[in-house]
């Protein structure tokens, strides 16, 4: 009798399932700006595009006619960014880069509106060394070589960090590869070794690690991006919502998406070799 009841209950649940498509409506195109300004000139670029409807499958519409610049608010120097057709991005003239400790203002003019954002290129933490060790499969991690970072975070505030890893010249950019951390559990995370359990590597892999110290606004934006990437659209997931931008509309009405990030970059490269 119990088996019959269980089967009947299961059939009832299956009969109640129904695919629901949210009517998110069509919204006006919104500028999407993603700007990176660091002390490493090779990383600096600004992408300007337009938003799409949630169910739209068309390619991104890149804005090629924007006026883009970044101003050093301490020296008054203005770096102009020019559009590169091949990359689809705006690049700084003369390979300019940020200066540690300086505050900068991003300025984008597009379709008669001005968009601004400010940020300070903070001092970088200390990254003394990176070790690696082969580990067997564990409950929370697969078999492979794992990196451990050693260093020091000597700051009492503004401790917001992102790690970007590349394997054999390929940036790890799956949703699980976004690695963000702050000082919620203290700033001594690097002192005794910080193992990156989310990333495993194989023998002969060349691994490049970049550590960025972010402003809080950029950190919050990326945290929201990660939350959105891990939303499965299920019954208990919140409806999709764009991350809160740290860019403001300064002239004209409307909205803007995206973020401005300025940061120092610590870059280290490790080649995984078989242990003796």
PESULTA-V524675 format. One line per field, one symbol per residue. phi: phi as a letter, one per 20 degrees, with the letter a starting at -180 (. if undefined). Layout:
BEGIN
phi = ???
END
This chain:
BEGIN
phi = .ffffffffffffffefbfddfeemedfgcfcdcccccedgfefacdcbcfcfgefdfffeeeedfdcbcdefednfdeeddfdffemcedffllfbfdgneecceccdblmcdccbcadeffefdcfbcdbbfcfgdgdbefqecececrbdedeblecccdddcdlmdfecfffefdcbcdgdodefegdodfefecdcdgmfddddcdddefffffffffffffffefemffeefffbffffdddedbnepdbdobdccaecedcccdfcfff
END
